[in-house]
């Protein structure tokens, strides 16, 4: 009697209709698989409150769907994480932070698997929704792009493959069981993307069923006709196959070959494909009978083949040795077609149990079975997860390459390749890319430090063109930079424009670093010579119209900015002055209009005052006074950095001052400095000057400087009220190319 586990897995459709079946399955197997059962129970209990009342786009209950997917995964050897993830994938859609929550409850591996699968579900849903009636999934271009999306998703976690296949199969089962019609786009995607994926990975158990179900929705009339004809001949065919099966099994045992012989099921879609491909009538297709012989070892396969060919008449053109020459997906078996005494053809497959498991489960066998040893299936090791992952990825890459080759416009897909990292992650590169391109794609810093490479374990030169599916490992130094040879196109080190740009940026950064260092050294020496080392470099740069000290150092290092400008700022061209003296102001053409007594010293009348040249105060600025040696009281803006500095050193010489009425009857005007930064262009100075002219502000001085396309301008204008200046600066900012305009 079959176990409850076997019964449940053989009846996935009933599982979908009975959500309680999987919990019973878990309970039934808990004794033999305590860890697995615990993980499944916890995952299901975690998801149930979130998804039990939810419905998928197909109309299927989300919890029932997850139960059925878990059962399908178990049937093909899916791991504990895969089965638990069948619940967590859907639960994650109802969490605000799914990765964090699932990782905390189940671990990072479960969280990553659930999140990556959810991402792929969304991508594929958007892809289906975006397809127009004129560009269906059977368009090779669209199909290849779908494969490409899956490749990139699978590279992060190969278990996503199993989850997506199981989920899609269950969706098709649900539509069939509920007698609903699946959408054409979903059926086409299943038939021409998911089923070929299962075939590439050798999971024929899913491939056959998915093809039949998808074909049922795409061509219902043809499907029903073939199904009816199969049913009409079922009794006759089954009795004939049973007679052949029993006879072949008995005769093989008599020859000392211990074999299990069974009839091979016929699949509707494969029948239709054979009929259309070979232009056969239905009757001729149905008359072909099929047997499968499973033996203990490879020598037994050939012994059984020898006996079959001696017992029946072989058809020479219908023999294939897939044991000696496995299929690309690792499939192994002996295929032959013979004729019985009546001359009727019989298809016979001969394989070992391990080969049979691989044929049914494909890549799942890499996780479920380890007895293949170091050589494994088709030379692919099944001894480790890494080897299995590499094998699967290369199958997917070959699939994408095959599809690309079928596209009429070859240029659309032949301009890229996929290679693998040592951790079996996929990296997409342009055609002709080298290990250096690979290194820069993985990480910019790895590209800079790249010094050697291994391709499929063999040392190669850094300008070796890479091929699809190769595994690339980069050797890097701890510190270092790229070689200038990499920028030489004739040497062929770089095919990617992005990588080439990163190399250029590195060398430009080195040149800039050296230039800035040279400029810094020049500025610091000047400050030492002038005894101004206390000045903050950032403040000095700002006073000169630069955004930062680094920008000042760069133009000084390039000899684009004279140190004489800094000397002028630090020390006016006059005999030695006291520290509290200031730069001379350029005399206004209307100097006679400037008031002689616009500032009052509180408590003292008719005391000589002068406006400080460093900050150029104007009413109604808040001001302060400083008693100088021999030049009366200098008046500063209260926020002037020079005023704060000298007041801190000589606080006893600070006195309060205030704006008073000018002695002249004419309106008093005051000089103020305005700093403007803009993208340099022809006519810029004219446009800004016109703004001041229209606003009737007299410009009495202009200083301009242009560095790397950026213009810094200082305008000295006369104003009666600094409050009005703010509105004028707003108009200046509206001038095309102007980035900022502010009072200094």
Number of C-alpha atoms within 10 A of each C-alpha: 5 7 10 15 18 12 12 21 21 14 13 22 18 16 22 26 18 13 19 13 21 25 14 14 19 20 15 15 15 15 10 9 12 13 12 17 21 16 17 24 18 15 23 24 12 17 22 19 12 17 23 15 10 16 14 13 8 15 13 18 19 23 27 25 24 31 26 33 32 25 28 27 23 18 18 24 21 23 17 18 20 24 26 29 33 30 28 29 26 24 25 22 15 13 13 9 10 19 19 14 15 25 15 12 13 18 13 15 13 22 24 21 24 31 21 19 27 18 13 18 16 11 16 16 12 11 16 17 11 11 13 10 8 7 12 18 27 15 12 18 20 15 19 24 17 19 20 19 14 21 21 16 20 23 23 17 18 20 21 24 22 24 24 19 23 24 20 20 25 26 24 26 21 26 18 17 13 12 9 13 16 20 13 14 19 20 24 22 21 24 22 17 18 23 26 19 22 23 18 23 26 25 27 19 16 23 24 18 18 28 24 19 23 27 20 22 21 20 10 13 11 15 18 13 12 18 14 12 13 18 12 11 13 13 11 10 17 13 11 12 19 15 11 19 19 13 12 22 17 14 15 19 12 10 11 11 18 18 23 19 23 18 16 15 10 14 15 23 21 13 16 20 12 15 17 12 9 10 10 14 12 16 12 9 14 17 13 14 21 19 19 22 27 22 24 15 15 16 11 19 22 17 16 25 20 11 15 19 15 10 15 16 15 18 14 10 8 11 15 16 15 16 22 11 13 17 16 16 25 24 23 24 25 22 18 21 23 20 16 13 9 6 10 11 19 20 17 21 19 28 28 23 16 21 24 19 18 26 23 19 24 28 27 24 24 26 17 16 15 15 11 17 13 13 11 17 23 17 13 19 20 25 18 12 12 14 15 22 22 24 24 24 24 23 20 23 21 17 20 20 19 12 17 21 15 12 17 10 11 11 10 11 18 14 11 15 21 25 23 23 19 17 14 23 22 24 18 18 21 17 18 19 22 24 28 31 26 28 24 22 18 14 10 16 17 22 24 22 21 25 19 16 24 18 21 14 12 10 14 14 15 20 19 17 18 22 17 17 22 19 24 24 21 21 14 17 12 7 10 14 17 19 15 10 12 20 17 12 11 9 10 17 24 28 20 19 11 12 22 19 11 17 23 15 12 15 15 12 12 13 12 17 14 14 20 22 16 16 25 20 14 15 18 15 13 17 17 11 10 12 11 13 13 8 11 10 19 16 15 17 18 14 15 20 21 18 14 15 19 20 17 24 26 21 18 22 22 14 12 14 18 12 14 10 11 17 14 11 15 17 18 14 12 8 7 9 12 9 9 16 17 19 16 12 14 12 11 18 10 11 11 9 15 19 18 14 18 21 24 20 20 12 8 8 8 9 11 16 22 16 22 24 19 22 22 20 23 25 20 12 17 14 21 23 28 24 18 16 10 7 11 14 24 22 28 27 22 16 13 17 14 17 23 15 12 15 18 11 9 11 12 10 13 19 16 13 22 17 17 12 13 16 12 13 9 10 13 21 22 22 27 22 22 17 20 23 23 20 16 18 13 7 8 16 14 9 14 19 16 13 17 19 12 10 13 11 19 19 19 17 16 14 10 14 15 16 13 9 10 16 21 20 20 21 22 25 20 24 21 17 15 19 13 11 20 14 11 16 19 13 14 22 18 14 14 13 15 18 15 15 21 16 17 18
